[in-house]
Structures are given as structure tokens and as C-alpha cells.
Amino acid sequence: QFVKTKNMPHCLFAGPPGTGKCVTPDTLILTTRGPKPIGFIVENVLKRKGYGGEESCECGELYVNDSSIEVFSLNSEGEIVKERISHVYRGRTSRLVELETKTGKIVKVTPTHPLLVLRDGRALWIHASELRVGDRIATLRIISWPEKSDNSIKVKFSELLGYFMGMKEVHYDDENCIISFNVNEELKGRLLELFKEVPGIEVCEERSEGDFVKIRVSKNSYMLNIVKKVVDNSMEVGIPEPVWDSKETLSAFIKAYFDCKAYVNEDSVVLPCTSKRMMYDVAYALSILGIISILRVINSESSEYYEISITGSTELSKFAKKIGFRVKMKEVGLLSLIKRSSATEENILISPDVKRLLTILKIKSLSALEEKMLLEKRTIDADLYRRLLRKIIKEAEVWLQKQESLIFSLKYPYKNHTLSNCNTVQILLKKEFHVPEQRSSLINEIVELYMDVAEIIGNIKFLQSTSIFWDEIVDKRIVNKECIVYDLTVPEYSNFVGGGGPIILHNTTCAHALARDLYGPEYHRYFLELNASDAPVSYTHLRAHETSLHLVCRLLLE
């Protein structure tokens, strides 16, 4: 009632610090329109709300968003889902933690920013300052994205953009709206087809003696603007926004771009990039298509270069099926590479919860060899692990249903339930129903075991998710630097997908936002934030499959 009337005299929030779990301005956040820098997102929101720019930086302020921005969040079942943000945050920090993973993903966060970590077989939120080299953090394996475009022209336009952005030599005449380019003879026929089908393009000149083509486009066309950006400022250009329309448009763009720039070597498909933004955008696009890539930054004396590679028969086969090459030599090279490549392996630690569950329940669907593997091995191939976990979950959920029936039978012995239930009760009890103290004690024991198994199943369900790739941390650096940092709030699941390569990131919580909503713009006059201890607060009590509601209920029960 106080909240409804916005008339709360005093309010106490107890728990770990809620704000300040931030990332640097250039950190990409995956939105429904593709990856966007968080600084760009937040500053646009603050500008719409009438607040000053970075120079004013009202630190610690949290502002209600207009809910126009949708990001992607990991839910308690391990699925990546669309969610609207509710608040944005801007502040300052003097210290950052920079993490790099085995596949080349990089993220810079404040020390108290939690990341989802697979430690001792459990998925836990742990502060960046507490992470160590060798930990595996949750990154994006695949995401639900619209499969097909609602317009075939969008697909062809996306393919054209891929060619224009991937060609080695492109020129433009702004005054006459003419774009000229050199193109591989093998791709020339496909381009001329696209020019006939995409509105607003006219072929001006084609020289038979070479690979030179000129086209005229509509004045101020999107195509011309993109070409100008590529030619004038290639270091800042990523995948254009219209391409993020669907998996179909992304696949068309990536295929054209790889046809122009990528090559097949002895063990991988390699895409050189002159733009860091393009490297990250392609990595996000490949993840949306379910393909894991490896990112590399190559430093030379004069500049930095960037590479994306796809390796291992598993990922290469997915690339061939979902994208592939139009250039014949590259296509043949890819198929040959798949035949001689070994399967991609992702070995992960077997959860102690799984071993514990196998000692509690006799899982009949597992063979003796499979059970021995889970009980005796330390690590296991991730795909095999998921298949075995699905078998365990199916039987364990049936066991839970039987326990619910049993608990009901014990608690209400004279209610109307089936004879089989009563027989089960008698067999397990080996006691008479009319001894209430003994029955009550047994109910407590069964409820305790039921809760234990239910929690284990929740964690196992999360671990068998195919949306997550557990990427190993190979480097951790502390950066002492004064800078502006940003964050978002995703109310339902408190995390979002972002980083240099898609990583699951925790978000700022809503204590400030609630106070602002209750007390208005002058909420700082009524809001006192105290830290009870300088000791670091661990997030290891929050399990990955739990929402905040689950956590509160569990802590209250404990």
C-alpha cells in the first residue's frame, strides 16, 4: 500500500551492493536490433529524459527507461529470452577487471560485477574480483532469433551489403550517386542478378576486359551511405542494422562477406578484419546462428588487426550447413577441411550434484557404463553430458511426483486416495498410520529429501542447457583507471548478453530505482546507503537457476 501511494516514510534494503556492477562505455550489448555500445544506449536514454551528457556525469543516478529497448537475458531454465530493460545507470570507477577467454572474448567490468561461473560443477554468480584463470564463464552458444525475413528483398539487400563491405576496392562518387568496385569474376554474375532485383540500383558500366563494375544508386540511398562509411572510416563500421532482421538476412550477409574476405587454411576458416567492431559483430551473428568462433587480436608495429576463425568438424559443419561459400574453391576447401578435422570438444567438470543424485536414486535409463562414467570420471564431453543429464532429469521428475503423492498420503491418511498409494505408504513406513508423532517425523524427513532432490534437479536442468558455452578464462588483468561506466537493469532475470563477444553479464539492481520511484527526483535526501563491512561480498549463495524470488524463499526456509 505504501508503494502504491508512494508514501513510504522509511525503507530498509539489506544485502550486497546493488549498483556499481558496471561495464565500460564501449561494451556491446545484444539488442533486438543487433549489438550496440552500452554508452550509446544509456546516453540516448538520459538525453531523452533531459539529463546532461558524460561531462556532467551525475554519478550513481539511476533513471527509469521508457522500455523501448529489448535485450537478451538468461532465464532460470538456461534459455536466452528477450526482456525489456527498466532502468539505466551511469557512474564512475577508478578500477576495472579485464577478462579474456580461450575463444578470445574480452570484457572490462567493475570488481563487484558478478559473472556466471561453472565452478565445482555448479553454476554460480561470482564477483569479477574473485574470478581466477581457469574458471569457466557463461557465454552465448545459440539464441532464439527470428528464422525468416518477412521480405525477400531484405535478404537480397543484406547479401549486397555483405559484398560491398567485403570487397577489397570500393569507390564512390557522391555527386553522381555512383559506386564502382572490383569484383571476383565468380561473384560478378551473382551481383548483377542482385542489382536487377533490389530496387534503386542501375548498372551504369561493365567492362568485359576486367572485373570492374559501376552502378548508380538512388540519391541518399542507404547503400551509398554504408559504402561511404566503409571507405571513409572502416575502423568503426560493423554489421548494418537492417541485416539483424532475421537469421536468414544474417546468413546472407555473412556468406557474401566471407566469400569476399575469408580463406580456408589447414585447420580452420579464417576471416581477417580491419575493424574491431566488425569482428565482434560477426562473432555475435555466428552465435545467433549457433556457431562458436575464436577471436584474435594481432598486434603489429603500426596497427592492430583482427581475425575470426572457425575450427573443428562440429562448428565447421554448422558453418557449411547454415552459411557456406559461393566461391567454388573455398567451398571445396571447406568440405575437405571438415573431413580431416576432429570433432570440437568441450570438456566440463561433472557436477557433484549429479553424483549425489545417483547415490539417492537408482536411474534405470542409464547403462552401467554411463553411470560408472558419471560417478568415477572428473570431466566429460559437454554434448554427451547433456544427453545423460536429460535421462536423469526425466526419471528424477517422476520420482518427485511419487514423493508428492506419498507426502500427501502421509499427511492426510484418511483422505480419498488410491489403494496403490496406501500400499506404498505402508511398505515405506512399516508402521501404523495412527502414530502421529512418527508420521510427522517421517513427513519431515521425506520433505527434506524432496527439497534436496528438487534443488539438485533445478541445477542439473540449468547445466544441460544448450544456450550456454562455458568459456575458460585465460587472462585476468586489473586496470587502475578513472572512467565513466554504465549498466542496465533487467527486472525479471537480472542479467543481459554483452561484451567483446557474447558473455552473460549480471546487472545493476533496483534499490536506487525503487527509492527514486518512491521519493521522486530528490530521493537522495531520503536515501542513505551504508556498507556494513569492507570485506568483499560473495555472490556464491545465488545459484544460477534461481530467480530472486526463489532465493528469498530458500533463505527463509533455511
N, C-alpha and C positions, 0 to 999 in steps of 0.2 A: 504493500500500500504506500509506503514511503517513496518507493521508486516511481510508482505511478503518478504521485502528486509532486514529485521532485522536491520533497520537503524533509530530507533526512538530516537530523541535527548532527549526528556523529556516525562514522562508519570506519570499522577496522578491517584492513586486509592483512592477513597473516600468510607468510610463505616466502619463497625465494623471490629475488628481484624480478619484476615483471617486464621492465623496459630496459633499453640499452643493449638488447641482444640484436646487434645491428650488423650491416654489411656496407661495403664501400659503394660510392655512387655509381661506379661502372659495372657493378654486379648485375648480370642479366637475370630477369625474372620471366618465366614462361607464362605468357598470357594467351588468350584465345586468338590473338592477332599476331602471335609469334613472340620471340624473346625481346624484352625491352629493358633498358637500363633502369634500375630502381630509382636513381636520382632523377631521371626524366619523368618517371611515373609520379613520384611524390611531389616534385616541384610544380608539375602541372596541376595537381590537386590543390596544393597550397595557393597557387596563383588564382585558381577559380574561387577559392574561399577568401581571397583578398589579403593574404599574408605576404610578407616580404620574401625576397629571394634568398639565396645562400648567404649573401653578405650580412643579412640581419640575423639569420640562424637562431631563432628563439628555441634554445636547446631544451630538450625534454618535453616540448609541447606535443600533444597527440591530438589529431584532428579527425573528426568524423568525415568519412568519404561519402561521395554521392552514389556509391555502389555500382558505378558504371564499369568497373574493372573486374574481370574474372581471371583468376589464376588457377593453378592446379595444385591439389593438395593430396597427401597420402592419408587414407582413412584407416579406421581400426581393423579392417579386414585385409589391409595390404594392397588396396586398389587405389589408383590415381584418379581423382574425380575433380570436376570443375567446382570452384567455390568463389563467391564474391568476397572481396575484402571489406572490412568495416571501418578500419582506421589506418592512417599512415603516421609515421614517426620520423622526426628529424632531430639529430643531436650531434654531439661532438665526442671524440675519443682521443686519447693520447697513445693508445696501444692497440695493435691488431695481431691476430694469429693468422698466418698464411699456411694453408694446407694444400698439398699436391698429391694426387692419387696415381696409382700404377698406370691407368689409362690416360694420364695427362690432364685430368680435370683439376682446376685451381679455384679456390675461394678464399677471400680475405674477410674475416669476421672479428667481432669484438671477443675478448677472452671468455665472457659469460654466455656466448651464443652456443646453445646446445645443437649437436648433430646426432643423427640416429646411427648408432654403432652396434655391430654384431660382436658382442664380447662374451666369451664363455658360452656360446650357443644361444644367447638371449639378445633380443633387440632392445637397446636402452638409449634414452636421450642423455648425452654426456656433454658437459661444457667443453668448448674447444681447447681451453687451457689445460684440461685433464686428458686430452687425447694423446696417443703416442704412435710413433711409427710402427706399422704392423697391424694397427686397428683397421677394421673394415667398416666403411661408412656407406649408408644407403644412397644409391644413385639411381637414375631412371633407366630401366631396361626397355619398357614399352608403355605406351599411353593410349587411352581411348581418344580417338580423333575422328572427325567425320571422314568416312571412307571415300565417298564420291562427291565430285563437284556438281552443283545444280545447273551448270552451264558448260558445254563442251568448249566454248570459246575461251573460258578461263584456263582450261587445261592447255590449249594450244598457245595462249598468251604466256603462260608460265614457262612452257618449253622454249618459246622465243627469248624470254628474258634470260633463261639459263644459257642459251647460245651467246647472246650479246655480252653477258657478264663473264663468260668463259673464254671468249676469243682473245687471241694474243694481240691483234692490231685492230682497233676500232677508232674511227674519226667521226666528227660531226660538224655540220655546217648549220649553225643556229639560225642564221638569217633565212636560208632557203629550206630549213627543216629537213636536211638530207643527212643520212647516216651512211658511211662507207666502211667496208670491212673486208679483211681477207678471211677466207674460209676453206677448210679442207674439202677437196673435191667430193669426197664420200658423203659429206653433210650438206653440200650445196643443194642437191635435189630436194632434201627434206626441208631446207629453209625456204626454197622457192614455193613449195607446197603450202607452207605455213603463211607466207606472205599473201597468197591468194585467199586464204580462209579467215585471217584475222583482219577485222575492219580497220580502215585508216592507214593502210600501207600500200604503197605503189612502187613497183620495181622500176627504177629510172635507167639503169645501165648494167649490162652484164658483159664482161669481156671474155670471149671464148678462149683467148690465149693464156689466161691466168685464173686465179681463184678470187678475183676482185669483184665485189658486188656493191651497187649503190641502190639505196631505197629512199623514197620520200615519205615522210610520215605527217600526220595531222599536226598543225601548229599547236605548241604547248602540250603535246601528247605525253602520256605517262612514259612511253617508251623512250622518247627523246630525253626527258628529264633523268631517267635512270642511266642512260648512256653517258650523259654529261657528268653525272656523279661518279660513274666508274672511271671515266677518263680524267676528270679533274681532281678527284680525291679518293683514290682506291683504298686507302688505309682505313676509311671509316664506313665502307659500304658492306652491308650484309644482304641476306635474302630479302627481297622486297615484300612488303606486307600482303599484297594480293595472293602471293604464292602460298601463304599459310592457310588458304581456304579449306583444303582437304588433303588427305593422303595422296589422292590422285594428282593434284596440282604440284605437291611437293615432289612426288616421284618423277613427274615430267620435267621439272626444273633440274633436279639432281642428275637425272640421266643426261640431259643436254650439257650441264656444267661439267660432269665427269667426262663426257665424250670429248669436250674441248681441252680439258686441263689434266685429267688423271692419266696414270700409266700403271701397267701391271709389271711388277718385278718378280723376283724368285719366290717370295713368300707372302706378298700382300698386294692389295690395290692401294695406290698412294695418290693423294690429291695435294699438290703444293698450293699454298695460299699466300698472297701478299698482304692480306687483310686478316688481322686477328679476329675482328668481328665476323667475317665470313667463315672462318674456321669454327668458331663457336656456334654460329647459326646452322652450319652443315651438321655439326655434331648433334644439335637438338633435333634437326629434321630426321637424321638417321635413327635417333632414339624413338621418335614418333612412329617410324616405320619398323621398329623392333630390331634395329641393327646396332650393335655395340662397336664403337670406333675408338681408335687410340690417337691422342693429340700430342703433337711435339712442337716445341719452340726451338728454332735453330738460330743461334747467335753467330753472326759474322762480324768482321771488323767494322763494317759500315752500317749494318742494319740487322733487323730480326726477320726471319722467315718462319712460316708456319706450315705444318703438314698434318694431314689426317690420313690414317691408314686403317684398312680393314683386313684382318688376318684370321686364319683358322677356318677349316671347312664349314663349320656351323654358320658363322657370320657371312662368309663369302657366298655360301649357298643362298642365304636370305637376300643378299645383295643382288645375286643373279636373278632370283625369282621376282623380287619386288621392284628392281630398278634396271640393272643390266646395262649393256653398251649397244649403241647403234653401229659404231665403228667396228668392222669385221675383225681386224687384227686384235683389238682389245677384247672383243667377245671370245675369240678363240683362246687368247691368253688366260682369260678368267676361268673358262671351263677346264683348261689344262691345270691351272693352279688349284682348283677345287679338288681334282682327282688326286693330286700328290700332297695335299695338305692334310694334317691330322686334325681331329675334332678339337674345337675350342673347349678347354677345361676350366671350370671354376670350382675349385675345391673349397668347401667351407667346413667349419667345426661342427661336429654333431652335438646338438643341444643336450645338456644334462637332463632337461625336462623330458626328452624323448626316451632316454634310458630309464628314467624314473617311472614313466608311464608304462613301459614294457614290463617293469617289475610288478606294477599294480595290476595290470590287465593282461590277459592272455589273448593276444591278437592273432586270430586264426587265419586271417588272409595273408599273413607274412610267411614265407618259407623259412625253414630252419637256417638257411644260408643268409637270407635277408635280415633275420633277427640277430644272428651272430655278428653280421656286419655292423648293425646299429649299436650293439652292446659293446663290441670289442674295438672297433676302429675309432680313431680320433678325428679324422677328416674323411670327407666323401664328396664325390662329384655332385654338384648342385642340382642338375636335372634329375639324376637318379634319386637324390634325397627328396625332392619334391614329390616324385611318384610314390615313394614309400610313405611319406607323410600323409598323402591323400588316403591311402589304405588305412592307416592308423586312425585318422580323423573319423572316417566313415564308421568304423567299429566302435570307437570311443563314444561317439554321439548316441549310438544305440544303447550303449551301457548307461549313459547319463539318463536317457529316457526310462530305462528299467529302474534306476535308483529313485527317480522322481515318483514312480508308481509305488515303489517299496516304502519310501518315506511317508507317502500319503496313507498307505495301508497300516503302517505302524502308528501314525498319529491319530488316525480315525479308524480303529479296528472294527467298529460296528457299522461303518458306512457301507453303502452298496458298492462292492467291487467284486471282481471275478474270483472264482474259486482258485484259478491258477495263481493269482496274486497272493491269496491267503496261504496256499501251499508253499509258495516261495518264502513268504514271511516265516512260516513255521520251520522250514528247513534251515533258514539262516539263523533264526533266533534259537531254535532248540529250547525254547522257553514257552511258558504260557502267556497269553495276551493280557491276563488280568493283573500283572505285576507292573503298575505304572512307573515305579522308580527305575526298574530295569529297562523298561521300554523307553523311557525318557533318555536314559544314558546311552542306549543303543542308537536312538534317533540322532543324538548329538554327534556320535562317532561317524555315522553314515553321512550326515550333513557336512561334517568337516572333510571327509574323504571326497564327497561330491564336489564341494567348493574347490578343493585342491586339484582334482582332475579337470574341472571346468576351466580353471585358470590356465592349466597346462595346455589344454586344447586351444584356448584363445591364442596363446603364444605360438603354438605349432601352426595354427591356421595362418598366422601372420607370416611365419617363416617360409611357408610353401607358396607364398605369393610370387607370381611370375612378373609382377610390375617392377620388382627391385633387383638391381645388380649390386652386390656388395663389393665395393671397390676398395682396394688396400691403400692405406696412407703410406707414401714412400718418403715424404719430406714434410717437416713442420718447422716453420720459422716464426720468431717473434719480431714484429716490426714496431719500433717506437716512433710514432709519427702522429702529429696533431692533424686531424682531418674531420670533415663532416661525414656522418654516417646516417643510414636510413634503414627503416624497417616497415613492415606491413603487419596488420592483424587479420588473420583468417579465423573467424569466430568458432566454427564447428570443430576443426581438427588442429588448429594452431601450428600449421606448417605450410610451406609452399615450395615449389620446384624452382631452383635458380642456381646461379654460379657460372663459372667458366667451364661449361659442360654441365649437364643437368644433375644437380645434387638436391637431396631433401633437406631443407633448412627450417629450423624452428622459427617462430615469430614472436614479436612483442605481444605481451598480454595486456589486458584491458583495465587494469586498476586506474590508470590515469584517465582513460576514456570514460569509465563509469563515473569517476569523480567530476570530470568536466560536464558530463550529461546531467549529473545531479545538481551541481552548484553553478553551472554556467561558465562563461569566459574567464571569470575571476576566481576559478576554482582553487588556484594556488594559495589563496588567502585562507582556505579551509582545509588544505591538504598538507599533511605532514608525513614525509617518507623517512622512516628510520631503518637503519641496518643494525640488527642485534649483535652481529659479530663480523669481524674482518675475515674470518675463515671462509674459504671457498665453499659454496653450496653445491652439493652434488645433485644431479637430476636422475641418478640411477634408481630412485624409487618409482619413477614414472615409466611404466612398461609401454612398449611400442603399440601394443594392441588396445591400450586403454584410452578412452576419452577422459576429459577432466571429471565428468560425472562418475565414470567407473572408478577413478582414483579416489574420489571423495568417499564413495560408498565402501570401497575396500579399506581405506584408512579408518573409517568409523567402525567397521566391523572388527578390525584389529584392535 
